[in-house]
Amino acid sequence: MNQGIDLQGTFIESLQGLGLPAGAAKAVWMPLPMLIVLIGSTVAVLIAVWMERKVSAAAQQRIGPEYIGPLGILAPLADGLKLVFKEDIVPAKADSLLFTLGPMIVVVPVFLSFLIVPFGQNLLISDVGMGIFLWIALSSVVPIGLLMSGYASNNKYSLLGGLRATAQSLAYEIPLALAVMAIAMMSNSLSTVDIVQQQAGFGLLGWNIWRQPVGFVVFLIAALAECERTPFDLPEAEEELVAGYQTEYAGMKFALFYLGSYVNLTLSALLVSVLYLGGWESPIPVSLISSALNISDSTPWLQVITGALGIVMTLAKTYAIVFFTVLIRWTIPRVRIDQLLDLGWKFLLPVSLANLLVTAGLKLAFPFAFGG
């Protein structure tokens, strides 16, 4: 059963109770979801940037940012302010319209994808019935912006970076979608809320990572490639392409690329936790603990604790994945472009397709264990 709260309906009814007309109440509600998404995802990016700096420093046996705020927590904010106030330069022979639109097309779909991500049992902006496929559709828009940026820059390194980004996305989008289809088949739903609820009841043992280990590995590799993280950062390989499609960008436009890459990383980590690690579910079910302590599930303070624990669980799993990606950055060397495409088309694609077919067979043979 879907236990999500209709935030829009509740908010509009509250405003109507204060005497506001229905139309005005809807007008007040409309900008709020995107405002919440912008603020929340920006804070998440600042945490991810700080975490990457500190973990990278530890991996290289150095301190990292230390004096810009306690433990350097203000360093990402200082970076953002620096980029905001830098001069915005457009190359003389660049296509100024496409050059400006490119970063926007890269960033906007990533922010929109946060609308379908549940941060807790009753904490999501919109429980879309086909939420997980909406994310796949939105993520496929990003390479268009990268190619547009590379082409519009009138720079050979930028164009090569944009072409690489497009080829990389095509190679890894299909295995990622097939891995998601296996999860949707087991959950009988494309809703992110339903997928998490399907993993509830058995704690750690009920998570999809145990029923879809191959899909989990495929999804994680494909998500790294989609986020252009090392060892798949070929579109912006510094030693080969200067900075790839970002070469001619400065100021706020470059900041959008920088922001988009970390927002995409955080979003992918969130979806890994939702699809494979039980989302807001605790490794030990709260219902089991409350029954052992003889506490009624209807107790108000228990409901508050359960809600807060759900948010903590989601964020803990998300940043554990982010921590893992940072470690990979300083552990595995960058692959060549031909190796990257071979891995996507010749290995991940057949493996993800075989995983989907095996999941379909097991679902028919063991419907209880595989969501029948």
Backbone hydrogen bonds, N-H to C=O, Kabsch-Sander energy under -0.5 kcal/mol:
donor,donor_aa,acceptor,acceptor_aa,energy
3,Q,1,M,-0.6
7,L,5,I,-1.6
10,T,6,D,-2.4
11,F,7,L,-2.5
12,I,8,Q,-2.6
13,E,9,G,-2.4
14,S,10,T,-1.9
15,L,11,F,-2.1
16,Q,12,I,-2.4
17,G,13,E,-2.0
18,L,14,S,-0.8
18,L,15,L,-0.5
19,G,16,Q,-1.7
20,L,15,L,-2.1
25,A,21,P,-2.4
26,K,22,A,-2.2
27,A,23,G,-2.0
28,V,24,A,-2.1
29,W,25,A,-1.8
30,M,26,K,-2.0
32,L,29,W,-1.2
34,M,30,M,-0.5
35,L,31,P,-2.0
36,I,32,L,-2.8
37,V,33,P,-2.5
38,L,34,M,-2.8
39,I,35,L,-2.5
40,G,36,I,-2.8
41,S,37,V,-2.8
42,T,38,L,-1.9
43,V,39,I,-2.3
44,A,40,G,-2.2
45,V,41,S,-2.2
46,L,42,T,-2.2
47,I,43,V,-2.0
48,A,44,A,-2.3
49,V,45,V,-2.9
50,W,46,L,-2.2
51,M,47,I,-2.7
52,E,48,A,-2.5
53,R,49,V,-2.2
54,K,50,W,-2.4
55,V,51,M,-2.9
56,S,52,E,-2.5
57,A,53,R,-2.1
58,A,54,K,-2.3
59,A,55,V,-2.5
60,Q,56,S,-1.4
61,Q,58,A,-1.2
62,R,57,A,-2.8
69,G,67,Y,-1.7
71,L,66,E,-0.7
72,G,66,E,-0.7
72,G,69,G,-2.2
73,I,70,P,-1.5
74,L,68,I,-2.3
75,A,72,G,-1.6
78,A,74,L,-2.3
79,D,75,A,-2.2
80,G,76,P,-2.3
81,L,77,L,-2.4
82,K,78,A,-2.2
83,L,79,D,-2.1
84,V,80,G,-2.1
85,F,81,L,-1.7
86,K,83,L,-0.7
89,I,87,E,-0.7
94,A,91,P,-1.3
95,D,152,A,-1.8
96,S,94,A,-1.1
99,F,95,D,-2.9
100,T,96,S,-1.6
101,L,97,L,-2.4
102,G,98,L,-2.3
104,M,100,T,-0.7
105,I,101,L,-2.5
106,V,102,G,-1.5
107,V,103,P,-1.9
108,V,104,M,-2.6
110,V,106,V,-0.5
111,F,107,V,-1.9
112,L,108,V,-2.3
113,S,109,P,-1.5
114,F,110,V,-0.6
114,F,111,F,-1.2
115,L,112,L,-1.7
116,I,113,S,-1.3
117,V,114,F,-1.1
119,F,117,V,-0.5
119,F,123,L,-2.7
120,G,123,L,-0.8
123,L,120,G,-1.1
124,L,122,N,-0.5
126,S,115,L,-2.1
128,V,126,S,-1.5
131,G,128,V,-1.6
132,I,190,L,-2.4
134,L,130,M,-1.9
135,W,131,G,-1.8
136,I,132,I,-1.5
137,A,133,F,-2.4
138,L,134,L,-2.5
139,S,135,W,-2.7
140,S,136,I,-1.3
141,V,138,L,-1.4
142,V,138,L,-0.6
142,V,139,S,-0.6
144,I,141,V,-1.0
145,G,141,V,-1.1
145,G,142,V,-0.6
146,L,142,V,-1.8
147,L,143,P,-2.9
148,M,144,I,-2.4
149,S,145,G,-2.4
150,G,146,L,-2.4
151,Y,147,L,-2.6
152,A,148,M,-2.6
153,S,149,S,-1.1
154,N,151,Y,-1.1
155,N,150,G,-0.6
159,L,155,N,-2.5
160,L,156,K,-2.2
161,G,157,Y,-2.1
162,G,158,S,-2.4
163,L,159,L,-2.5
164,R,160,L,-2.4
165,A,161,G,-2.3
166,T,162,G,-2.0
167,A,163,L,-2.5
168,Q,164,R,-2.7
169,S,165,A,-2.1
170,L,166,T,-2.3
171,A,167,A,-1.9
172,Y,168,Q,-1.6
173,E,169,S,-2.2
174,I,170,L,-0.7
176,L,172,Y,-1.6
177,A,173,E,-2.3
178,L,174,I,-2.4
179,A,175,P,-2.1
180,V,176,L,-2.0
181,M,177,A,-2.3
182,A,178,L,-1.6
183,I,179,A,-1.3
184,A,180,V,-2.7
185,M,181,M,-2.4
186,M,182,A,-1.7
187,S,183,I,-2.1
188,N,184,A,-1.3
189,S,184,A,-1.2
190,L,129,G,-0.7
195,I,191,S,-2.0
196,V,192,T,-1.8
197,Q,193,V,-2.5
198,Q,194,D,-1.9
199,Q,195,I,-0.6
199,Q,196,V,-1.3
200,A,197,Q,-1.2
204,L,283,P,-2.7
205,L,202,F,-1.2
206,G,203,G,-1.5
207,W,204,L,-1.2
209,I,276,Y,-1.8
210,W,207,W,-1.3
211,R,207,W,-0.6
212,Q,208,N,-2.5
216,F,212,Q,-2.3
217,V,213,P,-1.9
218,V,214,V,-2.5
219,F,215,G,-2.9
220,L,216,F,-2.5
221,I,217,V,-2.4
222,A,218,V,-2.7
223,A,219,F,-2.7
224,L,220,L,-2.0
225,A,221,I,-2.0
226,E,222,A,-2.5
227,C,223,A,-2.2
228,E,225,A,-0.9
229,R,224,L,-2.5
232,F,229,R,-3.3
236,E,233,D,-1.0
237,A,234,L,-1.4
240,E,237,A,-0.7
241,L,237,A,-3.3
242,V,238,E,-1.1
243,A,241,L,-2.3
244,G,241,L,-2.7
245,Y,235,P,-0.7
246,Q,243,A,-1.7
247,T,244,G,-2.0
249,Y,246,Q,-1.8
253,K,250,A,-1.0
254,F,250,A,-0.9
255,A,251,G,-1.9
256,L,252,M,-1.7
257,F,253,K,-1.4
258,Y,254,F,-2.4
259,L,255,A,-3.1
260,G,256,L,-3.0
261,S,257,F,-2.2
262,Y,258,Y,-1.4
263,V,259,L,-2.5
264,N,260,G,-2.4
265,L,261,S,-1.7
266,T,262,Y,-2.4
267,L,263,V,-2.7
268,S,264,N,-2.5
269,A,265,L,-2.2
270,L,266,T,-2.3
271,L,267,L,-2.3
272,V,268,S,-2.1
273,S,269,A,-2.0
274,V,270,L,-2.1
275,L,271,L,-3.0
276,Y,272,V,-2.4
277,L,272,V,-0.9
277,L,273,S,-0.5
279,G,273,S,-3.4
281,E,278,G,-2.6
289,I,285,P,-1.6
290,S,286,V,-2.9
291,S,287,S,-2.1
292,A,288,L,-1.9
293,L,289,I,-1.9
294,N,291,S,-0.6
295,I,290,S,-3.5
299,T,296,S,-1.6
303,Q,299,T,-1.8
304,V,300,P,-1.9
305,I,301,W,-2.3
306,T,302,L,-2.6
307,G,303,Q,-2.2
308,A,304,V,-2.5
309,L,305,I,-2.8
310,G,306,T,-2.0
311,I,307,G,-1.7
312,V,308,A,-2.3
313,M,309,L,-2.7
314,T,310,G,-2.2
315,L,311,I,-2.4
316,A,312,V,-2.6
317,K,313,M,-2.4
318,T,314,T,-2.1
319,Y,315,L,-2.6
320,A,316,A,-1.4
321,I,317,K,-1.7
322,V,318,T,-2.0
323,F,319,Y,-2.2
324,F,320,A,-1.9
325,T,321,I,-2.3
326,V,322,V,-2.0
327,L,323,F,-2.0
328,I,324,F,-2.0
329,R,325,T,-1.6
330,W,326,V,-1.1
331,T,328,I,-1.6
332,I,328,I,-2.5
335,V,231,P,-1.8
340,L,336,R,-2.4
341,L,337,I,-2.2
342,D,338,D,-2.3
343,L,339,Q,-2.4
344,G,340,L,-1.8
345,W,341,L,-2.8
346,K,342,D,-2.2
347,F,342,D,-0.6
347,F,343,L,-0.7
348,L,343,L,-3.0
349,L,344,G,-1.7
351,V,347,F,-2.2
352,S,348,L,-2.9
353,L,349,L,-2.1
354,A,350,P,-2.5
355,N,351,V,-2.4
356,L,352,S,-2.0
357,L,353,L,-2.2
358,V,354,A,-2.7
359,T,355,N,-2.3
360,A,356,L,-2.2
361,G,357,L,-2.1
362,L,358,V,-2.8
363,K,359,T,-2.3
364,L,360,A,-1.6
365,A,361,G,-2.0
366,F,362,L,-3.4
370,F,366,F,-1.8
371,G,368,F,-0.8
372,G,367,P,-5.1
